């Protein structure tokens, strides 16, 4: 059973074709620079090989992808694709599990596109094209926000008037949920423990970053909020700061558009270091004595420590801490510095294992296990689609006392 996993962005399209039963990847690809200033000069990467292509729209990229699947003998015909799993960034409160796509679902996604204006419209566009082009394939949406729908109200509400939630849907939604779900389950599997008995902190650290407290297999709390801007400083995003700063800047003549540019595209590691949004560059320069890079690196590590520490207290302990993403998987220095703050809890890092980026980097005597697990959202999407097709994909839904918002 072949399952196609799609991740559509405003100017990009990623895909992986899986043999669903074995979970083997048959073909993977990435289109970047679709449309806008890159119109006509899109970069296509298939199984790691880069080449230029002429795809001026997301729809053209989809058709090019389907053509390549046949040309590369990944499929004999389009009819071989039994199911498509679409990564959708935002499901609001409407969706807390993998959902088979229908016209009703598509309309609902359009209705909440204002919550993720850069991502959801692209996903909807891709869904509509593939529903029409692959009429025999079952199509499913897997939401970044779904995993976090188990957060209790004391974790997802802000200290704002309740009208802001009920009328406008202003609350913490959380993101990277598919990744956090995969990481927590993979960690439990590696440790040989039932996910239902564990307390795990998953750290998805890359250009975009978030941390999640996973208690007994469910998201208890997470660092991203109403948008992916909240939480840790990232490549170019500021992370959390006093919201009064925005009002201060508006009073100094900054427009809301300019403020949005600053906090989303000019802040984080780039803004703090003045060098780069790439943590590899910042860390290397920091180790070389560059004070601006050192400042950015230290601030990021401090924020990670603060979130991990708060989640340890929130869950009344922790069994494992998991690092993933470009930074989490490859920066042994960041892992070492962050984890050194928790030695008082009996957490012990095996320095050789950490430097070698092994799967388990904690000492055997450590009271808290520490793991490095490669991110694999696409595999998690494939698994959820496969389970949904066999009737085993139901997820736990949040049950709370607050009525659903009317936005």
Secondary structure as a PSIPRED ss2 file (coil, helix, strand):
# PSIPRED VFORMAT (PSIPRED V4.0)

   1 X C   1.000  0.000  0.000
   2 X E   0.000  0.000  1.000
   3 X E   0.000  0.000  1.000
   4 X E   0.000  0.000  1.000
   5 X E   0.000  0.000  1.000
   6 X E   0.000  0.000  1.000
   7 X E   0.000  0.000  1.000
   8 X E   0.000  0.000  1.000
   9 X C   1.000  0.000  0.000
  10 X C   1.000  0.000  0.000
  11 X C   1.000  0.000  0.000
  12 X E   0.000  0.000  1.000
  13 X E   0.000  0.000  1.000
  14 X E   0.000  0.000  1.000
  15 X E   0.000  0.000  1.000
  16 X E   0.000  0.000  1.000
  17 X E   0.000  0.000  1.000
  18 X E   0.000  0.000  1.000
  19 X E   0.000  0.000  1.000
  20 X C   1.000  0.000  0.000
  21 X C   1.000  0.000  0.000
  22 X C   1.000  0.000  0.000
  23 X C   1.000  0.000  0.000
  24 X E   0.000  0.000  1.000
  25 X E   0.000  0.000  1.000
  26 X E   0.000  0.000  1.000
  27 X E   0.000  0.000  1.000
  28 X E   0.000  0.000  1.000
  29 X E   0.000  0.000  1.000
  30 X E   0.000  0.000  1.000
  31 X E   0.000  0.000  1.000
  32 X E   0.000  0.000  1.000
  33 X C   1.000  0.000  0.000
  34 X C   1.000  0.000  0.000
  35 X C   1.000  0.000  0.000
  36 X H   0.000  1.000  0.000
  37 X H   0.000  1.000  0.000
  38 X H   0.000  1.000  0.000
  39 X C   1.000  0.000  0.000
  40 X C   1.000  0.000  0.000
  41 X C   1.000  0.000  0.000
  42 X E   0.000  0.000  1.000
  43 X E   0.000  0.000  1.000
  44 X E   0.000  0.000  1.000
  45 X E   0.000  0.000  1.000
  46 X E   0.000  0.000  1.000
  47 X C   1.000  0.000  0.000
  48 X C   1.000  0.000  0.000
  49 X E   0.000  0.000  1.000
  50 X E   0.000  0.000  1.000
  51 X E   0.000  0.000  1.000
  52 X E   0.000  0.000  1.000
  53 X E   0.000  0.000  1.000
  54 X C   1.000  0.000  0.000
  55 X C   1.000  0.000  0.000
  56 X C   1.000  0.000  0.000
  57 X C   1.000  0.000  0.000
  58 X H   0.000  1.000  0.000
  59 X H   0.000  1.000  0.000
  60 X H   0.000  1.000  0.000
  61 X H   0.000  1.000  0.000
  62 X H   0.000  1.000  0.000
  63 X H   0.000  1.000  0.000
  64 X H   0.000  1.000  0.000
  65 X H   0.000  1.000  0.000
  66 X H   0.000  1.000  0.000
  67 X H   0.000  1.000  0.000
  68 X H   0.000  1.000  0.000
  69 X H   0.000  1.000  0.000
  70 X H   0.000  1.000  0.000
  71 X H   0.000  1.000  0.000
  72 X C   1.000  0.000  0.000
  73 X C   1.000  0.000  0.000
  74 X C   1.000  0.000  0.000
  75 X C   1.000  0.000  0.000
  76 X C   1.000  0.000  0.000
  77 X C   1.000  0.000  0.000
  78 X H   0.000  1.000  0.000
  79 X H   0.000  1.000  0.000
  80 X H   0.000  1.000  0.000
  81 X E   0.000  0.000  1.000
  82 X E   0.000  0.000  1.000
  83 X E   0.000  0.000  1.000
  84 X E   0.000  0.000  1.000
  85 X E   0.000  0.000  1.000
  86 X E   0.000  0.000  1.000
  87 X E   0.000  0.000  1.000
  88 X E   0.000  0.000  1.000
  89 X C   1.000  0.000  0.000
  90 X C   1.000  0.000  0.000
  91 X C   1.000  0.000  0.000
  92 X C   1.000  0.000  0.000
  93 X C   1.000  0.000  0.000
  94 X C   1.000  0.000  0.000
  95 X C   1.000  0.000  0.000
  96 X C   1.000  0.000  0.000
  97 X C   1.000  0.000  0.000
  98 X C   1.000  0.000  0.000
  99 X E   0.000  0.000  1.000
 100 X E   0.000  0.000  1.000
 101 X C   1.000  0.000  0.000
 102 X C   1.000  0.000  0.000
 103 X H   0.000  1.000  0.000
 104 X H   0.000  1.000  0.000
 105 X H   0.000  1.000  0.000
 106 X H   0.000  1.000  0.000
 107 X H   0.000  1.000  0.000
 108 X H   0.000  1.000  0.000
 109 X H   0.000  1.000  0.000
 110 X H   0.000  1.000  0.000
 111 X H   0.000  1.000  0.000
 112 X C   1.000  0.000  0.000
 113 X H   0.000  1.000  0.000
 114 X H   0.000  1.000  0.000
 115 X H   0.000  1.000  0.000
 116 X C   1.000  0.000  0.000
 117 X C   1.000  0.000  0.000
 118 X C   1.000  0.000  0.000
 119 X C   1.000  0.000  0.000
 120 X H   0.000  1.000  0.000
 121 X H   0.000  1.000  0.000
 122 X H   0.000  1.000  0.000
 123 X H   0.000  1.000  0.000
 124 X H   0.000  1.000  0.000
 125 X H   0.000  1.000  0.000
 126 X H   0.000  1.000  0.000
 127 X H   0.000  1.000  0.000
 128 X H   0.000  1.000  0.000
 129 X H   0.000  1.000  0.000
 130 X H   0.000  1.000  0.000
 131 X H   0.000  1.000  0.000
 132 X H   0.000  1.000  0.000
 133 X H   0.000  1.000  0.000
 134 X C   1.000  0.000  0.000
 135 X C   1.000  0.000  0.000
 136 X C   1.000  0.000  0.000
 137 X C   1.000  0.000  0.000
 138 X E   0.000  0.000  1.000
 139 X E   0.000  0.000  1.000
 140 X E   0.000  0.000  1.000
 141 X E   0.000  0.000  1.000
 142 X E   0.000  0.000  1.000
 143 X E   0.000  0.000  1.000
 144 X C   1.000  0.000  0.000
 145 X C   1.000  0.000  0.000
 146 X H   0.000  1.000  0.000
 147 X H   0.000  1.000  0.000
 148 X H   0.000  1.000  0.000
 149 X H   0.000  1.000  0.000
 150 X H   0.000  1.000  0.000
 151 X C   1.000  0.000  0.000
 152 X C   1.000  0.000  0.000
 153 X H   0.000  1.000  0.000
 154 X H   0.000  1.000  0.000
 155 X H   0.000  1.000  0.000
 156 X H   0.000  1.000  0.000
 157 X C   1.000  0.000  0.000
 158 X C   1.000  0.000  0.000
 159 X C   1.000  0.000  0.000
 160 X C   1.000  0.000  0.000
 161 X C   1.000  0.000  0.000
 162 X H   0.000  1.000  0.000
 163 X H   0.000  1.000  0.000
 164 X H   0.000  1.000  0.000
 165 X H   0.000  1.000  0.000
 166 X H   0.000  1.000  0.000
 167 X H   0.000  1.000  0.000
 168 X H   0.000  1.000  0.000
 169 X C   1.000  0.000  0.000
 170 X C   1.000  0.000  0.000
 171 X C   1.000  0.000  0.000
 172 X C   1.000  0.000  0.000
 173 X C   1.000  0.000  0.000
 174 X C   1.000  0.000  0.000
 175 X C   1.000  0.000  0.000
 176 X C   1.000  0.000  0.000
 177 X H   0.000  1.000  0.000
 178 X H   0.000  1.000  0.000
 179 X H   0.000  1.000  0.000
 180 X H   0.000  1.000  0.000
 181 X H   0.000  1.000  0.000
 182 X H   0.000  1.000  0.000
 183 X H   0.000  1.000  0.000
 184 X H   0.000  1.000  0.000
 185 X H   0.000  1.000  0.000
 186 X H   0.000  1.000  0.000
 187 X H   0.000  1.000  0.000
 188 X H   0.000  1.000  0.000
 189 X H   0.000  1.000  0.000
 190 X H   0.000  1.000  0.000
 191 X H   0.000  1.000  0.000
 192 X C   1.000  0.000  0.000
 193 X C   1.000  0.000  0.000
 194 X C   1.000  0.000  0.000
 195 X H   0.000  1.000  0.000
 196 X H   0.000  1.000  0.000
 197 X H   0.000  1.000  0.000
 198 X C   1.000  0.000  0.000
 199 X E   0.000  0.000  1.000
 200 X E   0.000  0.000  1.000
 201 X E   0.000  0.000  1.000
 202 X E   0.000  0.000  1.000
 203 X E   0.000  0.000  1.000
 204 X E   0.000  0.000  1.000
 205 X E   0.000  0.000  1.000
 206 X C   1.000  0.000  0.000
 207 X C   1.000  0.000  0.000
 208 X C   1.000  0.000  0.000
 209 X E   0.000  0.000  1.000
 210 X E   0.000  0.000  1.000
 211 X E   0.000  0.000  1.000
 212 X E   0.000  0.000  1.000
 213 X E   0.000  0.000  1.000
 214 X E   0.000  0.000  1.000
 215 X E   0.000  0.000  1.000
 216 X C   1.000  0.000  0.000
 217 X C   1.000  0.000  0.000
 218 X E   0.000  0.000  1.000
 219 X E   0.000  0.000  1.000
 220 X E   0.000  0.000  1.000
 221 X E   0.000  0.000  1.000
 222 X E   0.000  0.000  1.000
 223 X C   1.000  0.000  0.000
 224 X C   1.000  0.000  0.000
 225 X C   1.000  0.000  0.000
 226 X C   1.000  0.000  0.000
 227 X C   1.000  0.000  0.000
 228 X C   1.000  0.000  0.000
 229 X C   1.000  0.000  0.000
 230 X C   1.000  0.000  0.000
 231 X C   1.000  0.000  0.000
 232 X C   1.000  0.000  0.000
 233 X C   1.000  0.000  0.000
 234 X C   1.000  0.000  0.000
 235 X C   1.000  0.000  0.000
 236 X C   1.000  0.000  0.000
 237 X C   1.000  0.000  0.000
 238 X C   1.000  0.000  0.000
 239 X C   1.000  0.000  0.000
 240 X C   1.000  0.000  0.000
 241 X C   1.000  0.000  0.000
 242 X C   1.000  0.000  0.000
 243 X C   1.000  0.000  0.000
 244 X H   0.000  1.000  0.000
 245 X H   0.000  1.000  0.000
 246 X H   0.000  1.000  0.000
 247 X H   0.000  1.000  0.000
 248 X H   0.000  1.000  0.000
 249 X H   0.000  1.000  0.000
 250 X H   0.000  1.000  0.000
 251 X H   0.000  1.000  0.000
 252 X C   1.000  0.000  0.000
 253 X C   1.000  0.000  0.000
 254 X C   1.000  0.000  0.000
 255 X C   1.000  0.000  0.000
 256 X H   0.000  1.000  0.000
 257 X H   0.000  1.000  0.000
 258 X H   0.000  1.000  0.000
 259 X H   0.000  1.000  0.000
 260 X H   0.000  1.000  0.000
 261 X H   0.000  1.000  0.000
 262 X H   0.000  1.000  0.000
 263 X H   0.000  1.000  0.000
 264 X H   0.000  1.000  0.000
 265 X H   0.000  1.000  0.000
 266 X C   1.000  0.000  0.000
 267 X C   1.000  0.000  0.000
 268 X H   0.000  1.000  0.000
 269 X H   0.000  1.000  0.000
 270 X H   0.000  1.000  0.000
 271 X H   0.000  1.000  0.000
 272 X H   0.000  1.000  0.000
 273 X H   0.000  1.000  0.000
 274 X C   1.000  0.000  0.000
 275 X C   1.000  0.000  0.000
 276 X C   1.000  0.000  0.000
 277 X C   1.000  0.000  0.000
 278 X C   1.000  0.000  0.000
 279 X H   0.000  1.000  0.000
 280 X H   0.000  1.000  0.000
 281 X H   0.000  1.000  0.000
 282 X H   0.000  1.000  0.000
 283 X H   0.000  1.000  0.000
 284 X H   0.000  1.000  0.000
 285 X H   0.000  1.000  0.000
 286 X H   0.000  1.000  0.000
 287 X H   0.000  1.000  0.000
 288 X C   1.000  0.000  0.000
 289 X C   1.000  0.000  0.000
 290 X C   1.000  0.000  0.000
 291 X H   0.000  1.000  0.000
 292 X H   0.000  1.000  0.000
 293 X H   0.000  1.000  0.000
 294 X H   0.000  1.000  0.000
 295 X H   0.000  1.000  0.000
 296 X H   0.000  1.000  0.000
 297 X H   0.000  1.000  0.000
 298 X H   0.000  1.000  0.000
 299 X H   0.000  1.000  0.000
 300 X H   0.000  1.000  0.000
 301 X H   0.000  1.000  0.000
 302 X H   0.000  1.000  0.000
 303 X H   0.000  1.000  0.000
 304 X H   0.000  1.000  0.000
 305 X H   0.000  1.000  0.000
 306 X H   0.000  1.000  0.000
 307 X H   0.000  1.000  0.000
 308 X H   0.000  1.000  0.000
 309 X H   0.000  1.000  0.000
 310 X H   0.000  1.000  0.000
 311 X H   0.000  1.000  0.000
 312 X H   0.000  1.000  0.000
 313 X H   0.000  1.000  0.000
 314 X H   0.000  1.000  0.000
 315 X C   1.000  0.000  0.000
 316 X C   1.000  0.000  0.000
 317 X C   1.000  0.000  0.000
 318 X C   1.000  0.000  0.000
 319 X C   1.000  0.000  0.000
 320 X E   0.000  0.000  1.000
 321 X E   0.000  0.000  1.000
 322 X E   0.000  0.000  1.000
 323 X E   0.000  0.000  1.000
 324 X E   0.000  0.000  1.000
 325 X H   0.000  1.000  0.000
 326 X H   0.000  1.000  0.000
 327 X H   0.000  1.000  0.000
 328 X H   0.000  1.000  0.000
 329 X H   0.000  1.000  0.000
 330 X H   0.000  1.000  0.000
 331 X C   1.000  0.000  0.000
 332 X H   0.000  1.000  0.000
 333 X H   0.000  1.000  0.000
 334 X H   0.000  1.000  0.000
 335 X H   0.000  1.000  0.000
 336 X H   0.000  1.000  0.000
 337 X H   0.000  1.000  0.000
 338 X H   0.000  1.000  0.000
 339 X H   0.000  1.000  0.000
 340 X H   0.000  1.000  0.000
 341 X H   0.000  1.000  0.000
 342 X H   0.000  1.000  0.000
 343 X H   0.000  1.000  0.000
 344 X H   0.000  1.000  0.000
 345 X H   0.000  1.000  0.000
 346 X C   1.000  0.000  0.000
 347 X C   1.000  0.000  0.000
 348 X C   1.000  0.000  0.000
 349 X E   0.000  0.000  1.000
 350 X C   1.000  0.000  0.000
 351 X H   0.000  1.000  0.000
 352 X H   0.000  1.000  0.000
 353 X H   0.000  1.000  0.000
 354 X H   0.000  1.000  0.000
 355 X H   0.000  1.000  0.000
 356 X C   1.000  0.000  0.000
 357 X C   1.000  0.000  0.000
 358 X C   1.000  0.000  0.000
 359 X C   1.000  0.000  0.000
 360 X E   0.000  0.000  1.000
 361 X C   1.000  0.000  0.000
 362 X E   0.000  0.000  1.000
 363 X C   1.000  0.000  0.000
 364 X C   1.000  0.000  0.000
 365 X C   1.000  0.000  0.000
 366 X C   1.000  0.000  0.000
 367 X C   1.000  0.000  0.000
 368 X C   1.000  0.000  0.000
 369 X E   0.000  0.000  1.000
 370 X E   0.000  0.000  1.000
 371 X E   0.000  0.000  1.000
 372 X E   0.000  0.000  1.000
 373 X C   1.000  0.000  0.000
 374 X C   1.000  0.000  0.000
 375 X C   1.000  0.000  0.000
 376 X C   1.000  0.000  0.000
 377 X H   0.000  1.000  0.000
 378 X H   0.000  1.000  0.000
 379 X H   0.000  1.000  0.000
 380 X H   0.000  1.000  0.000
 381 X H   0.000  1.000  0.000
 382 X H   0.000  1.000  0.000
 383 X H   0.000  1.000  0.000
 384 X H   0.000  1.000  0.000
 385 X H   0.000  1.000  0.000
 386 X H   0.000  1.000  0.000
 387 X H   0.000  1.000  0.000
 388 X H   0.000  1.000  0.000
 389 X H   0.000  1.000  0.000
 390 X C   1.000  0.000  0.000
 391 X C   1.000  0.000  0.000
 392 X C   1.000  0.000  0.000
 393 X C   1.000  0.000  0.000
 394 X C   1.000  0.000  0.000
 395 X C   1.000  0.000  0.000
 396 X C   1.000  0.000  0.000
 397 X C   1.000  0.000  0.000
 398 X C   1.000  0.000  0.000
 399 X C   1.000  0.000  0.000
 400 X C   1.000  0.000  0.000
 401 X C   1.000  0.000  0.000
 402 X C   1.000  0.000  0.000
 403 X C   1.000  0.000  0.000
 404 X C   1.000  0.000  0.000
 405 X C   1.000  0.000  0.000
 406 X C   1.000  0.000  0.000
 407 X C   1.000  0.000  0.000
